[in-house]
């Protein structure tokens, strides 16, 4: 482990050394009787100085700091404990040292210091560490808001040997420690607006569509069956032509389109946090009712799809991934014009059963949504009050 | 030959193929002597199939493999009744399950329906085809492999009922630097898999099974096992805890470990060591619980919540 090291030396020690040397020389020239005593003292002082320099140079050689639990997950409002292990694997002890840990202010250290200018929270703990000793420090915190908190700085301040100044050791290791704070779930009272086709999962008894990854068996061939649907292996076993039968699948899915811009397309929607909480609630509902969903957010991403997104899926792991993406969403970041996102969805995505528009929408953006509606998707608008089938009035008037 | 000596020999042989996985081999052998099925889960390329083949080759008996893909049908696993035009009669053709060691490769690539075709044979060691039940020769052990579901498209989670039928779930992980270096050297010119010999005969396996069953489990250990199981059922983040089948598997795994270590009694250490391999895959977490914790985390909490019984003479009472 590497540390950036700098020291703040006390001036007393070098001054003391200079004066001592001067007295030693003076005593030598004036023929002082107790000369051997002075030589002994000067050797002792030189030895102490040497040890002090050695300590400063090598105190961090075998010092190691780790966070045993790399990822901790919470919901907003939960309390937690961050464990940090500090080990001195060498022979130089750390006496009366201080350990300072700084993290993003997504979490707030209890008994810590808030640094609003740097969006950080800081925690200081005094520690004594003898040679070959390892200690684990428990740092309690509470989660303040949605987001991901990383450890940005770990610093150890060690007083120099014999108290002449301090050594500052700033860790240069990039810690992988993360505290992920998921958004709260804020209920959407009229979520039933989306439910009529929901029950029974997307594998439906009656549907025009089939899922070709879900074969259910074979049946006797009947004229008109496509050649590529003949199950040759089964046909050979049965002694007559057999046609593959697939699971019927209805096209039920939700697609969240999240616009983090305000209605003018310049700033950030002031209610975005609440809307994300409602989105999280809807995703929870979808997972519980086995409804597959996907989402797109107009935040830039270096990927084939240039927006922050999650492709269609369902189940616990999909929900977990969704919450993690919502937690990682930063509102003050590089965004994209919402029209580009809508254009992309219209051109490249298969139309979902429901599109849920989250956030503000302008008249021109509404036109894109109308085009998606004409392709067979039902549009719903998620606002602070819940879901509605119609766009906000002022947009509708302009549109 | 005693169990511990035989297992040691097998570990030596298998370590020529899969380096640095002695613990995993020991766990696999534990499952074998308990006639338990094993699920090997790991990222691609870590030697799941290779290990399964090596273990299967080291045990006397028939070996069959099913490569699971989305278009494998349940009848491809269990078998069919087909009409034989020569004899003008229906004939039974049992599928690849009619074997001693069945390798179900990439099991989560098949649909849940096909995966479920293994349910009967895994639990009852028999297969029913069109109303006719056929017994499977003993021993019968399924070694299934799968890639972690989270990172895969086109895969299907195993049904809970099937997960519960797996005696153990093992994660191979990456080899150490030294083991990987040894692997590079060993695999440079030859495939060590070709040189493996069957070392464990059916009779030996049967004898070992009887020996394991006679390993002593004291009342204190029974209570300890049950307390851990109860703890998993009462945990706030768990929807479905460890089943009674899981409890039995847990006890047998601890007995197996004791036998492999050369003891005829189970210690709390055996119980605690086997818990992470036998229990977590049987837990079904709640939706919110699954977003915060893994099954291993929940088990760890359960283990920490239960007091470990002290040895006699040490306990103050």
Interface residues (C-beta under 8 A of the other chain):
Chain A: X73 X74 X75 X182 X213 X214 X215 X216 X217 X218 X233 X234 X237 X238 X239 X244 X284 X287 X288 X315 X316 X317 X319 X320 X321 X323
Chain B: X70 X71 X73 X76 X80 X82 X83 X85 X111 X113 X149 X150 X154 X157 X285 X287 X288 X290 X291 X292 X293
